[in-house]
C-alpha cells in the first residue's frame, strides 16, 4: 500500500522504463480486460496501461474504475497512460517501497 509521496515517486521512477502491457480501446473496460489486468498485477505488481485514441472515456476515470475492480492503487495517470500498483504476496518478486 502506498503511504507516502516518496513511495509514489519511487514507483513512478520504476514505471518510466515499463512498456504498456494492455491497451484500452473503443470497447472500454470489459470483464475480460479487468480479469487480465488483475492477473498481471498479481504477477508483476506494477503495470502500465495505454488508453487508445478511439476510447472516448476519460483515462482518470478508467484508472479509478480499474483500481477499484482489481483492488489496486493508481500510481499516476499521464495523458493516456495509466500506472497501477498492487502489493504482491510473493516475497521473492516483491517491490520494496522506501
C-alpha positions in Angstrom: 0.0 0.0 0.0 1.3 3.4 -1.0 1.5 5.6 2.1 3.9 8.4 1.2 4.7 10.7 -1.7 8.2 9.3 -1.6 6.8 5.8 -2.3 4.6 7.1 -5.1 7.6 8.9 -6.6 9.7 5.7 -6.4 7.0 3.7 -8.2 6.8 6.4 -10.9 10.5 6.1 -11.4 10.2 2.3 -11.8 7.3 2.7 -14.2 9.2 5.0 -16.5 11.0 2.1 -18.1 7.9 -0.1 -18.4 6.2 -0.7 -21.7 2.3 -0.7 -21.6 1.1 -4.3 -21.5 -2.6 -3.5 -22.1 -4.4 -1.2 -24.4 -7.9 0.1 -23.7 -9.8 0.8 -27.0 -13.3 1.7 -28.0 -14.9 -1.2 -26.1 -13.5 0.4 -22.9 -13.4 -1.8 -19.8 -14.6 -5.3 -20.4 -14.8 -8.0 -17.7 -12.1 -9.9 -19.7 -9.7 -6.9 -19.6 -10.4 -6.4 -15.9 -9.5 -10.0 -15.2 -6.4 -9.8 -17.3 -5.2 -6.7 -15.5 -5.8 -8.3 -12.2 -3.7 -11.4 -13.2 -0.9 -9.1 -14.5 -0.9 -7.2 -11.2 -0.6 -10.4 -9.2 2.4 -11.4 -11.4 4.1 -8.0 -11.7 2.8 -5.7 -9.0 3.4 -2.6 -11.2 1.9 -2.2 -14.7 1.4 0.4 -17.3 -1.8 0.6 -19.5 -2.3 2.7 -22.6 -5.6 4.2 -23.5 -6.0 4.4 -27.3 -7.3 7.5 -29.2 -10.6 5.7 -30.1 -11.6 5.3 -26.4 -14.0 8.1 -25.5 -13.7 7.5 -21.7 -11.6 9.8 -19.5 -8.3 8.0 -18.6 -8.5 9.2 -15.0 -12.0 7.7 -14.6 -10.8 4.4 -16.2 -7.9 4.3 -13.8 -10.1 4.7 -10.8 -12.6 2.0 -12.0 -9.7 -0.4 -12.8 -8.2 0.3 -9.4 -11.5 -0.4 -7.6 -12.2 -3.6 -9.6 -8.7 -5.0 -9.2 -8.1 -3.8 -5.6 -5.0 -1.9 -6.7 -3.8 1.7 -6.5 -3.4 4.3 -9.1 0.2 5.5 -9.1 -0.2 8.0 -11.9 -2.2 9.0 -14.9 -0.3 11.0 -17.5 -2.2 11.8 -20.7 -3.4 8.4 -22.0 -1.1 6.3 -19.8 -2.2 4.6 -16.6 0.1 3.2 -14.0 -1.3 0.8 -11.4 0.3 -0.9 -8.4 -0.9 -3.8 -6.2 1.3 -5.2 -3.5 2.1 -8.8 -4.2 2.0 -11.8 -2.0 5.2 -13.5 -3.3 8.1 -12.0 -1.3 10.7 -13.1 -3.8 9.3 -10.8 -6.6 8.1 -8.0 -4.2 8.9 -4.4 -4.9 10.4 -2.9 -1.7 9.0 0.5 -1.1 11.2 3.1 0.6 
